Amino acid sequence: MERRAFVRAGLAAGLTGFSTSATAITIDPVVARRSGPLRLNSNENALGLAPAARRAVIDGITEANRYPRSATGPLAEALAARHGVTPDHIVFGNGSTEIIRIAVSAVAGPRARIVLADPTFEDVFRYAEPFGYTLERVPLTSDYAHDIAAMRQRAYALDGPVLAYICNPNNPTGTLTDCTAIDDWIGSAPENVVFVIDEAYFEYVHSDRYWSSVHWVREKSNVIVVRTFSKIFALAGMRVGYGIAHPETTAKLRAYVTRNTPNHLAGVAALASLEDEAMIPRSLAANQRGRGILTDALDDLGIGRLPSQTNFLMHRVGGDLETYIERMREQDISVGRPFPPMLGYNRVSIGLPDEMERFVSVLRTFHERGWV
Ligand SMILES: Cc1ncc(COP(=O)(O)O)c(C=O)c1O
C-alpha cells in the first residue's frame, strides 16, 4: 500500500474553480525524506508526483521496450477532451520548452521578428538566436503586465513574419496580463503575426481577468497555446509539454518536433496525473500555504514584493543581486537567477510550507544584517 505523509491541511479558498480549503497537503514519501539544498530556483512543484503517476511509472516500465504510442494516443485524447478540441489540435513536446522552440523554428525566415515583453521567460529568445531574428523588446507596464498596446503597435509596424510571445502569467514577475486586451489583439491581428501564448502557470491563477487563449484555436491558425506538466502536475523531470493549435498549425509544427515524444514513462505519468482529481487542489493548497508564509514574512519585514499569481514571487533585494544569490547559496538555498533589467529583485520559487519557513528564517537574518 502506498505510504503517505499527511502534513497539514491547506488553507486556500476557491482558486481557479478548485476548492483547496481543507485539502490535505500530501507529500510524496520519497520527497519528504529527501535532504540537500533547498531548491527555490526553478519554479518546480516540491510536492512530488501524484501517487497515481508514481504507480503508472512503475507499472509502465513493462511497456518501456515499445515505442510510446500506447500512452501518447490516450494522452492526446484526454487533453483534447479537457480543452474542448480534437486530438489533432494537440502537439507534444519534450517539455513545453520544445513547443516554444519549434514555434520559433517554424516562424523563422528573412526579416522575422519576435515581439516580447521585457523581462519575460528567456527560452523564446534563446531559441531565436541561430535564426537571426530581430527582437522587439517591450517593457512591462508599471503594474508588470505585458504592454499589449505597445506590443501591438510594434508588431504592426513590421511586414515580415512576427512571433508575438505572451507569457501569462509572466515569468519572472508572476503577474497577469488582462486577457481582454490579448483577445482584442488576436481578434484583429493580420496573418503575419503568430501568437505563442505561454500558459505554463495557468492552473495557479485566480482572477476574473484571466482565461485561456485556447478558445481561438478552432477558428485561427496563428495561435499556439503552450502548456506543461512540469508545474501544477509536478512532472518537471519527466519532460512533458504540449501545444494546442489549429490542426493546420499542429501539422506544420510536427515537422520540427522530435518523433516519439513524450517517452512512454512520461506519457503514462502525465495521463495518470490528469486523471488524479486530487492533484491540482493539493498543489494549489501547498502553494497557497507556502506563498502565505513568504508574503507574511516579506510584509512583516517591509520588503517590497510583486503580487504573484504563480508558484514563484519577486521580492526586493537591497544591494547587489549576485551577492544576495551567493549568500543564499552559502545557506544551502538556491534562489532564482538575475532577470535584467529587474536587477533590484530576486525571484524565489514557492516550496513546501516547511521549506518556506526555512527560507524565511534565513531571510530574517539577512534583514537583521541589512542585506535585504
Ligand atoms: C513560462 C514558462 N514556459 C515554459 C517553461 C518550460 O517548462 P517545461 O519545458 O518544463 O515544460 C517554463 C519553465 O520554467 C516557464 O516558466
The ligand as an SDF file (V2000), in Angstrom:
LIG
                    3D

 16 16  0  0  0  0  0  0  0  0999 V2000
    6.7710   30.4030  -18.6220 C   0  0  0  0  0  0  0  0  0  0  0  0
    7.4500   29.0980  -18.8570 C   0  0  0  0  0  0  0  0  0  0  0  0
    7.2540   28.4730  -20.0140 N   0  0  0  0  0  0  0  0  0  0  0  0
    7.8280   27.2940  -20.2800 C   0  0  0  0  0  0  0  0  0  0  0  0
    8.6620   26.6930  -19.3510 C   0  0  0  0  0  0  0  0  0  0  0  0
    9.3230   25.4140  -19.7200 C   0  0  0  0  0  0  0  0  0  0  0  0
    8.8670   24.3670  -18.9100 O   0  0  0  0  0  0  0  0  0  0  0  0
    8.9280   22.8610  -19.3630 P   0  0  0  0  0  0  0  0  0  0  0  0
    9.8500   22.7470  -20.5200 O   0  0  0  0  0  0  0  0  0  0  0  0
    9.4410   22.1340  -18.1630 O   0  0  0  0  0  0  0  0  0  0  0  0
    7.5340   22.4820  -19.7070 O   0  0  0  0  0  0  0  0  0  0  0  0
    8.8930   27.3020  -18.1180 C   0  0  0  0  0  0  0  0  0  0  0  0
    9.7800   26.7000  -17.1290 C   0  0  0  0  0  0  0  0  0  0  0  0
   10.0510   27.1780  -16.0700 O   0  0  0  0  0  0  0  0  0  0  0  0
    8.2630   28.5470  -17.8570 C   0  0  0  0  0  0  0  0  0  0  0  0
    8.4440   29.2050  -16.7200 O   0  0  0  0  0  0  0  0  0  0  0  0
  1  2  1  0
  2  3  1  0
  2 15  2  0
  3  4  2  0
  4  5  1  0
  5  6  1  0
  5 12  2  0
  6  7  1  0
  7  8  1  0
  8  9  2  0
  8 10  1  0
  8 11  1  0
 12 13  1  0
 12 15  1  0
 13 14  2  0
 15 16  1  0
M  END
$$$$
